[in-house]
Amino acid sequence: MEWIYVFVGGGLGSLCRYGVARLAMRWEVNLPLGTILANVIACFLLGLLMGWMTRHPEQRALQLLLAVGFCGGFSTFSTFSLENVQLWQNGAYTTAMLNVLLSVVLCFGSVLAGMKLLSS
């Protein structure tokens, strides 16, 4: 039964990731904004869930559905990596480095903020 929670959550997360990418196309910037937004949002949600799970460890099904499934389907670190390789290959070294820096700093901060918000 556990795999069904991950499957459903992953599908929903993937659909939301697609929605964020479509929305981000409205702004013309040199960065892969949809990926940055999806990663930051997913990291924040995962932080919130992990903070909440410290007080409710018995909610294994919810953890599988939301943390493993939804956040796993919504976060796009593999796409992030591919986009940076492509930027680098196209000679956009500064943009690639800016993308890495922004994503790492914002995602780490989002996980910490989410954990702090619901773990205390």
N, C-alpha and C positions, 0 to 999 in steps of 0.2 A: 504493500500500500504506500510505503514511503516514496517510491519512485514516481507515483502519480502526483504527489504534492510538488515534487521538483519539476516534473513535466509541465503541469498546469502553470506553475509560477514562472517557469522559463519562457513559456509561450506568451504569457501576458507581459513579461518584461521585454521580450523581443518586440512585441507590438508597440509598446511605449517607446522603446528606443527608436523605432522607425518614425513614430510621431514626432519625437524631439528632432530627429534629423530633418524631417520635412519642414518643421517650424523654423529651424535654424537657417534653412536655405533662403529665407526672406532677407537676411542681412548679408551683404557682400563684404567679407573680410578675408584676409589671406590665411587665416587659421581654420582648421577643421572644427568650427564652433559646435556643431552638433555632437561630435565625439567628446569634446571638452565638457559640454553641459551634461551629457549622459553619464560620463564618468564621475563628475562632481556630485550630481544628484544621487547616483547609485551609491557612491561612497558615503554620503550623508545618511541616506536611508539605511545602509548597512550598519553604520555607527549607531543610529537610533535603535535598530533592531537588536544589536548586540548589547547596548545599554539596557534595553528592556528585558532581554533574555537573562541578564544577571539576576533580575528579581523574579523571573518566571521560567526557570529552567525546565519545568514540566511541560511546557508548550512546544514539544518537539515537532509536531506537525506544522505549526505556524512558522517555526524556524526553517523547516525544509521548504515550505511554500514561498515564504518571502525572502529570507536571507540567501538560501542556496538557489532556489528557482528564480524568483523575480529579479533580485539584484544581479544574479549571475547572467540572466538573459538580457538585462537592461544595460549593464556595464560592458564596455567595448574596448577593453585594454588591447586585445589583439588587433582591432581596427586602428587604435591609436598607434600601435607599433608599426603597422603597415604604412599608415599615412606619413609617419616620420621618416621611414625608409624612403618613401617616394619623394618627399620634400627634399631629403638629402641628395637623392639621385638626380633630382632636377636642379640642383645647385642652390636651393633655398635654405642654406645652412642656418642663417639667423632665424628664419621662421621656424625651422625644425627645433632649434634649441629653445626658442621662446615657447613653443608648444609643449615641449618636455617639461620645462621649468614651471609654467603655469599649471599644467595638469598635475604634476607631482605635489606642488605646494598646496594648491586648492583642494586636491583629493585627501591628502594627509590631514589638512585642517578640517575638512568636512567630516571625516571619520571621527576625529577627536571631538569636534563640536557635538556631533550626534551622540557619541558615547557619554559625554559629560551631561548633556541635556536630559537623558533618561536614566542614567545610572545613579544619580544622587537623590 
